[in-house]
């Protein structure tokens, strides 16, 4: 048995890892003792109690399986910079395969992991520097793939945010305009959707058949909405 004062904070990090979160979530840069005083609650009643009343602990470790080096994929937070860079193409490929299989949520998670790896590396570079730009150009197609998944999951406002972020840097990105146009259309931002689809055509006229299909779909939905509104509000002003 050992008197382990800092175990509650370590346990919280391990629980974050098990939940797929950042192990340092909610922590700030300071010494471990200050961390303990900083957190009124760790989010787990058993850890809060242990933090208030430290006591000897016995650790019972069960080996679930043994994996050979290189036979498993590390979580992004545990990788070195070089490992992150090497892992991105593999994670990207896994995301594409999951998407082809119709596993959209799982694909989005893979794209998110790949983006997280690159964003972590990008934070260490001077914004606008050649290395920063090179990383950003690798992030953009992954972010667009992520947005495609979010479109299918009907998480339209996240698509609007990400595509606008891309277009603030790359004004000629046709895919970002197209996906943002679809998201605008889905949330009834008609003028914005039409503007984005017009920009798609200006940048790539060969996409006219695809854009025309989206505009026809939007017009049909608008007619249905108008009809529903007329029925819903029929007679409301004559009472």
C-alpha positions as CSV (number, residue, x, y, z in Angstrom):
1,X,0.0,0.0,0.0
2,X,1.2,3.5,-0.8
3,X,0.0,6.9,0.3
4,X,-0.6,8.4,-3.2
5,X,-1.7,12.1,-2.8
6,X,-1.8,12.9,-6.5
7,X,-3.7,9.8,-7.6
8,X,-7.1,11.6,-8.0
9,X,-5.7,13.9,-10.7
10,X,-3.9,11.0,-12.4
11,X,-7.2,9.0,-12.3
12,X,-9.1,11.8,-13.9
13,X,-6.7,11.9,-16.8
14,X,-6.9,8.2,-17.3
15,X,-10.7,8.4,-17.3
16,X,-10.5,11.2,-19.9
17,X,-8.3,9.0,-22.0
18,X,-10.8,6.1,-21.7
19,X,-13.6,8.4,-22.9
20,X,-11.5,9.6,-25.9
21,X,-10.9,13.1,-24.4
22,X,-7.8,15.1,-23.9
23,X,-6.1,13.7,-20.7
24,X,-5.3,17.3,-19.6
25,X,-8.8,18.6,-20.2
26,X,-9.6,21.3,-17.6
27,X,-6.1,21.6,-16.3
28,X,-3.9,24.6,-16.4
29,X,-0.1,24.8,-16.4
30,X,1.0,24.8,-12.8
31,X,2.5,22.4,-10.3
32,X,0.6,19.3,-9.2
33,X,-0.2,20.6,-5.7
34,X,-1.6,23.8,-7.2
35,X,-3.7,21.6,-9.6
36,X,-5.3,19.9,-6.5
37,X,-6.2,23.3,-5.0
38,X,-7.4,24.7,-8.3
39,X,-10.1,22.0,-8.7
40,X,-13.0,22.2,-6.3
41,X,-14.4,19.1,-8.0
42,X,-12.8,16.6,-10.4
43,X,-16.2,15.6,-11.7
44,X,-16.2,12.2,-10.0
45,X,-17.5,11.8,-6.4
46,X,-15.1,9.0,-5.5
47,X,-12.1,11.0,-6.6
48,X,-13.4,14.1,-4.8
49,X,-13.6,12.1,-1.6
50,X,-10.1,10.7,-2.1
51,X,-8.8,14.1,-2.8
52,X,-10.3,15.4,0.5
53,X,-9.2,12.4,2.5
54,X,-6.0,10.9,1.1
55,X,-5.4,7.3,2.2
56,X,-3.2,4.3,1.4
57,X,-4.1,2.7,-1.9
58,X,-3.7,-0.8,-3.3
59,X,-3.5,-1.0,-7.1
60,X,-4.8,-4.2,-8.6
61,X,-3.7,-4.3,-12.3
62,X,-5.3,-6.8,-14.7
63,X,-3.5,-7.4,-18.0
64,X,-6.3,-7.6,-20.7
65,X,-4.1,-8.3,-23.7
66,X,-0.5,-8.0,-24.9
67,X,0.1,-6.3,-28.2
68,X,3.4,-6.3,-30.2
69,X,5.0,-3.0,-30.9
70,X,3.6,-1.5,-34.1
71,X,0.5,-3.7,-34.1
72,X,-1.8,-1.0,-32.6
73,X,-2.5,2.6,-33.3
74,X,-1.7,5.1,-30.6
75,X,-4.1,7.9,-29.7
76,X,-3.0,11.3,-31.2
77,X,-2.3,12.7,-27.7
78,X,0.3,10.0,-27.1
79,X,2.2,10.4,-30.3
80,X,5.5,12.2,-31.0
81,X,5.5,14.9,-33.6
82,X,7.1,12.5,-36.1
83,X,4.5,9.8,-35.3
84,X,1.7,12.3,-35.8
85,X,3.0,13.2,-39.3
86,X,3.4,9.6,-40.3
87,X,0.0,8.6,-38.9
88,X,-2.1,11.2,-40.7
89,X,-2.2,9.5,-44.2
90,X,-3.1,6.2,-42.6
91,X,-5.9,7.7,-40.5
92,X,-7.1,9.6,-43.5
93,X,-7.3,6.4,-45.5
94,X,-9.1,4.6,-42.7
95,X,-11.7,7.5,-42.6
96,X,-12.2,7.2,-46.4
97,X,-12.8,3.4,-46.1
98,X,-15.3,3.8,-43.2
99,X,-17.1,6.5,-45.3
100,X,-17.3,4.1,-48.3
101,X,-18.8,1.5,-45.9
102,X,-21.5,4.0,-44.9
103,X,-20.1,4.4,-41.4
104,X,-20.3,8.1,-41.4
105,X,-19.9,8.8,-37.7
106,X,-16.9,6.6,-37.4
107,X,-15.4,8.2,-40.5
108,X,-15.9,11.7,-39.0
109,X,-14.0,10.5,-35.9
110,X,-11.0,9.4,-38.0
111,X,-10.9,12.7,-39.9
112,X,-11.1,14.5,-36.6
113,X,-8.1,12.5,-35.2
114,X,-6.1,13.3,-38.3
115,X,-7.0,17.0,-38.1
116,X,-6.0,17.0,-34.4
117,X,-2.6,15.6,-35.2
118,X,-1.9,18.3,-37.8
119,X,-3.4,21.1,-35.7
120,X,-1.1,20.1,-32.8
121,X,1.9,20.4,-35.1
122,X,0.6,23.6,-36.7
123,X,0.4,25.3,-33.3
124,X,4.2,25.0,-33.0
125,X,4.7,27.0,-36.2
126,X,4.6,30.7,-36.9
127,X,1.2,31.5,-38.5
128,X,1.6,32.3,-42.2
129,X,5.1,30.7,-42.3
130,X,5.8,28.1,-45.1
131,X,5.6,25.2,-42.7
132,X,2.3,26.5,-41.2
133,X,0.8,26.9,-44.7
134,X,2.0,23.4,-45.7
135,X,0.2,21.9,-42.7
136,X,-2.9,24.0,-43.3
137,X,-3.1,22.7,-46.8
138,X,-3.1,19.2,-45.4
139,X,-5.8,20.1,-42.9
140,X,-8.2,21.6,-45.4
141,X,-9.1,18.4,-47.4
142,X,-9.5,16.5,-44.1
143,X,-11.8,19.3,-42.8
144,X,-13.9,19.2,-46.0
145,X,-14.2,15.4,-45.6
146,X,-15.3,15.9,-42.0
147,X,-17.9,18.5,-43.2
148,X,-19.3,16.0,-45.6
149,X,-19.9,13.6,-42.8
150,X,-21.5,16.4,-40.7
151,X,-23.8,17.2,-43.6
152,X,-25.0,13.6,-43.6
153,X,-25.4,13.8,-39.9
154,X,-27.5,17.0,-40.3
155,X,-25.1,19.0,-38.1
156,X,-25.4,22.0,-40.4
157,X,-24.1,24.8,-38.2
158,X,-20.8,23.0,-37.7
159,X,-20.5,22.8,-41.5
160,X,-21.2,26.5,-41.8
161,X,-18.5,27.3,-39.2
162,X,-15.8,25.1,-40.7
163,X,-16.4,26.0,-44.4
164,X,-16.5,29.7,-43.6
165,X,-13.1,29.2,-41.8
166,X,-11.7,27.6,-44.9
167,X,-13.1,30.3,-47.2
168,X,-11.6,33.1,-45.0
169,X,-8.2,31.7,-46.0
170,X,-8.9,30.1,-49.4
171,X,-11.4,32.2,-51.4
172,X,-11.4,29.9,-54.4
173,X,-12.2,26.6,-52.6
174,X,-15.1,25.2,-54.7
175,X,-15.8,22.3,-52.3
176,X,-16.1,24.7,-49.3
177,X,-18.6,26.9,-51.2
178,X,-20.6,23.9,-52.3
179,X,-20.8,22.3,-48.8
180,X,-21.6,25.6,-47.2
181,X,-24.3,26.2,-49.8
182,X,-25.9,22.8,-48.9
183,X,-25.7,23.7,-45.2
184,X,-27.3,27.1,-45.8
185,X,-30.1,25.5,-47.8
186,X,-30.8,23.0,-45.1
187,X,-31.3,25.7,-42.5
188,X,-33.4,27.9,-44.8
189,X,-30.7,30.6,-45.4
190,X,-31.9,30.9,-49.0
191,X,-30.1,34.0,-50.1
192,X,-26.8,32.7,-48.7
193,X,-27.2,29.3,-50.3
194,X,-27.9,30.9,-53.7
195,X,-24.9,33.1,-53.3
196,X,-22.6,30.1,-52.5
197,X,-24.0,28.0,-55.4
198,X,-23.4,31.0,-57.7
199,X,-19.8,31.2,-56.5
200,X,-19.4,27.5,-57.3
201,X,-20.6,28.0,-60.8
202,X,-18.3,31.1,-61.3
203,X,-15.3,29.0,-60.2
204,X,-16.2,25.8,-61.9
205,X,-18.9,26.0,-64.6
206,X,-18.7,22.2,-65.2
207,X,-20.6,21.7,-61.9
208,X,-23.7,23.3,-63.3
209,X,-25.7,20.0,-63.4
210,X,-24.9,19.4,-59.7
211,X,-25.7,22.9,-58.7
212,X,-28.9,23.0,-60.7
213,X,-30.0,19.9,-58.9
214,X,-29.4,21.5,-55.5
215,X,-31.2,24.7,-56.5
216,X,-34.2,22.7,-57.8
217,X,-34.3,20.7,-54.5
218,X,-34.2,24.0,-52.6
219,X,-37.0,25.5,-54.6
220,X,-39.2,22.4,-54.2
221,X,-38.6,22.5,-50.4
222,X,-39.5,26.2,-50.4
223,X,-42.8,25.5,-52.2
224,X,-43.6,22.7,-49.7
225,X,-42.8,25.0,-46.8
226,X,-45.0,27.8,-48.2
227,X,-47.9,25.4,-48.7
228,X,-47.5,24.1,-45.1
229,X,-47.3,27.6,-43.8
230,X,-50.6,28.6,-45.6
231,X,-52.4,25.6,-44.1
232,X,-50.9,26.2,-40.6
233,X,-51.8,29.9,-40.5
234,X,-55.0,29.7,-42.5
235,X,-57.6,31.9,-40.9
236,X,-55.4,33.0,-38.0
237,X,-55.7,36.7,-39.0
238,X,-59.4,36.6,-39.6
239,X,-60.3,35.5,-36.1
